[in-house]
Amino acid sequence: MKTPEQILETTIHTGEHKTHKTFQAKAILGFIGGAMISLGYLLYIRVTASGMTTFGPFASFLGACVFPVGLIVILLAGGELITGNTMAVSAAFFGKKISVKALVENWAVITLFNLLGAIFVAFVFGHYLGLTNSGIYL
């Protein structure tokens, strides 16, 4: 078991490593992260919406149970989310391992490509394939 100090050192090292990735690697991993987390949310929406008549308010709980699938896929694919980068890269900054420029650049690139990945999934799966159409508003 690691001590809190060891966990902090590992986090600082991870944050430093995240800033040394190439722009292309950050862009691809950021896109994957945004796409996968939005797939998890899309799964949450589908389970909650389709289960509401059968399960009532319990459908929200069932949706919350399937949402982590997006997080699991991010871990398996190695995607980057701004939430994790906010913690790890900040720790590297406060540990005086990276500059403020590296911090801001990392956050900007990951945030932008998380957003692009999420919009891509929203358009392709939500609009183009119609997974969010219930027919209510048509």
Phi, psi and omega in degrees: 000138182270147175280162177304324179294321178293321178296318178297317179298319177296318179295318178299315179297318179297315179297320177296317179298321180297326181282341181271000177289154178290161178302317182298318179295317178298318181296314181294313181292326176293319177298314179300315180300313179296320180293317184288323179291327177286331173294320176299319179290322177297321176297318176302313181299315183296315181294316181294313183293317182283337182266356185297319181289325181278313188255350181065221182298339179295341179298327177296321177295317178297320176298319178295333178287332181265344179304319181299350175303321177298319179293321179296317179295324177298316178298318181290323182273347180080024181292164180245130172247146180297332180298313178291323180291327177300318179287306188290315182289325175297319179298320178295322178295311181291337174277005178061036178260340179224165179270167176295328177297316179295322178298307183294320179297315179299311180299319182295313182294313182295318179298314180301313184282335169298315179297315179297319177296319179293319178295320178302311180294319179299319180287308185294308184277322183281308185271305187293312180273346174077025181290343178258003178276124178255351182088352183293318186262008182275000000 
